[in-house]
Amino acid sequence: MSPQYAKDQPAGFSNHIKNIAVVGATGSVGQYIVDALLKGGKHNVTAITRAESKSKMPDGVKAAPVNYDDEQTLIDALTGHDALVITMGIRAGDAQTKLVNAAAKAGVPWIMPNEYTADVEGQVEMAKESGVGDIVWPAEEQIEKLGVSCWVGLVCSFWYEYSLAVSADAYGFDIKNKKATFFDDGETKINASTWKQCGRAVAAVFSLPILPQDENDEGPYLSMWKNKHVFVSSFLVSQRDMLDSLLRVTGDKESDWTIEHEPAEARWKKAHDAMQAGDFSGYVPRMYTRVFYKDGCGDFSHKLDNARLGLLEENQDAATKRAVDMVNSGYNYFARG
């Protein structure tokens, strides 16, 4: 197929995304995506919300209530949008499948599925063994099979603040009780991204021209990532780096902390066996521990699109402080409605 250029499009063609629908606009990462979109001033933002939702939308965001059991409400809410950004919790069930089907019927050309994940593109074995692939690949395949929309996935690895704060099942830290479990020696480095960086990345991607202007346009432009992943990161860090940052932020001494070690493969197997037995408590440690294997699967630094998207460099200690503040304020993701 010959390249498509903006200069060759018919009259009335717009080479930019204007209208964006966001699912989970007030959620963990969704709120930062919406904030970055609004700050950019280039988009009209619609929040797709359940009809019973009591969430208050930010100024400048239009709410579109839907019923996931009534497809027509989804189609009506999505009609006229250039892009759909999906952010959902793990309890969302088949909601994404319904959204993707409705987006095709509404003619939405671009979808960012609910991924926000490790490198499922280049690390297939990791994606399978962590369970991440089972979450990510079906939506991508569904979008391509329907043949109406294109997808762009965000590979950002784990959310840094969330992963430090949520529980020791994630990065291995219990901040409240000053306990850490290092996987192997705690020196394996992985990429990680803050919620703010994810928000900036999504806004940057959908602010790009859709097509190159002509054969001399080297980009970046959105269609560079048609049915592909954009790779972003805030830091390349090990658990040792995280503990050092925690000590700087809190003023603790290392002797104030209890530090244990557990072989990563043994930790993964225990979590995997739990999942196989129907024990969902293995879900988080299976996913996280596999990315910390010493095979380098968690490091995608060589693929980063940060520079092309103009993303800011970040301070790890500032992000660590946000995680500590979350813990001190009683943050509990799993208690949310």
Secondary structure, DSSP 8 states (H G I E B T S, - for coil): -----GGGS-TT---S--EEEEESTTSTTHHHHHHHHHHHT--EEEEEEETT------TTEEEEEE-TT-HHHHHHHHTT-SEEEE---TT-TTHHHHHHHHHHHHT--EEE-S--BS-TTT-HHHHHHHSHHHHHHHHHHHHHHHTS-EEEEEE--EEHHHHHHS-TTTTSEETTTTEEEEETTS---EEEE-HHHHHHHHHHHTTS-SS-SSTT-----GGGGTTEEEE--SEEE-HHHHHHHHHHHH---GGGSEEEEE-HHHHHHHHHHHHHTT-GGGHHHHHHHHHTSTTSTT--GGG--HHHHT-----HHHHHHHHHHHHHTT--GGG--
